Amino acid sequence: MRQISNIQLFSLIVAFEIGSTTLFALGIGAKQDAWIVVLVSFILSFFLLWVYTQIPKYYPNQNFAEILNDCLGVILAKPLLFLYCMYFLSQATHNFYEFGVLIKMTALPETPLLVILYVFIMVMVYMLHKGIEVIARSIEIFLPYLFFLLLAAYFLNMISGEFQLVNLLPILGNGYQPILKELPKVVAFPFGEMVVFLTIYHYLKKKEYIRKITFIAVTVSTFLLLIAQIVFIAVLGPELTASSEIPLLETTLSIHIAMIFTNLDIIGVFIMFIGGYYKTAIHFYGFTLLFTWLMNKSNSKWVIIIFGLALPFLSVLRFESLDDQRWKGMEGGIYSILLYALLPILILLIIKVKKKHNQ
């Protein structure tokens, strides 16, 4: 069976969690307290992460479909596989469309959107066709550059004249209510999306490190997201950050240091490319694995090719514009909570009861 190393799983999780989240001001409904929303959401997500990493502890060498079949039986496992299958495909089209539109807006304004999407899906299909270890190795190479450019962008913003910490004051100026209102959204995105790794954990060589790697990777990602929110608000202010389409790009364009460091939007474009590409790839790979298991097949290559070639059309047909995509991204409600929280918790409880009964 194909396997990935500890550092490769770490790289996949960090790239996935950063993904497109650095492009937005998470929890900006709480205005200058958005960073508090991210921090509290991270703490609350520890329970979900514990659930996601506890399930593979009981079935270290079995994939997600085999786990469901064993603890629920085939009759119940099939509908759940289908639900998760559609959920991951929905997330893949959501991320892919957003990724394509942002690249078109920032780097290739004269290129048709479908052309951009098909160029990238060809690369994605080729990599996924070769297996999880290929995409894991590639992000292992790119991750240091992603770290460097993110930290460089944040640092240059901090030493520029536009960075004003006063924009973060007053802390809790609007009370706790706005923070509490934003928490469910930020727990769901990006932390709840970690549920897709239930389809990938069985590829790890040293499975006893699943929880440790997951917690470290999500902690590192949250640190970067916290800095991002602070920089966005300190540079743009809470009102402009909330209305800005791409806060990351706005902040990098605002960097002017001694007329040497200017027009650094290329940094934002690179971050968008890496984050959007790998987040889409992981969601799409999760979908192809589940669909393959649903069809009782062992090889997912044909699913990757067929649905990969259809993904750009599905994305363009689903969304009319970036605003429409972001509005539909807020949909889901109970459906999303069911898939990333309620069902994993229920599955874990059933596994525990079944194991205890067997003993």
Secondary structure, 3 states (H helix, E strand, C coil): CCCECHHHHHHHHHHHHHCCHHHCCCCHHHHHHHHHHHHHHHHHHHHHHHHHHHHHHHCCCCCHHHHHHHHHCHHHHHHHHHHHHHHHHHHHHHHHHHHHHHHHHHCCCCCCHHHHHHHHHHHHHHHHHHCHHHHHHHHHHHHHHHHHHHHHHHHHHHHCCCCCHHHHCCCCCCCCHHHHHHHHHHHHHHHHHHHHHHHCHHHECCHHHHHHHHHHHHHHHHHHHHHHHHHHHHHHCHHHHHHCCCHHHHHHHCCCECCCECCCHHHHHHHHHHHHHHHHHHHHHHHHHHHHHHCCCCCCHHHHHHHHHHHHHHHHHHCCCHHHHHHHHCCCCHHHHHHHHHHHHHHHHHHHHHHHHHC
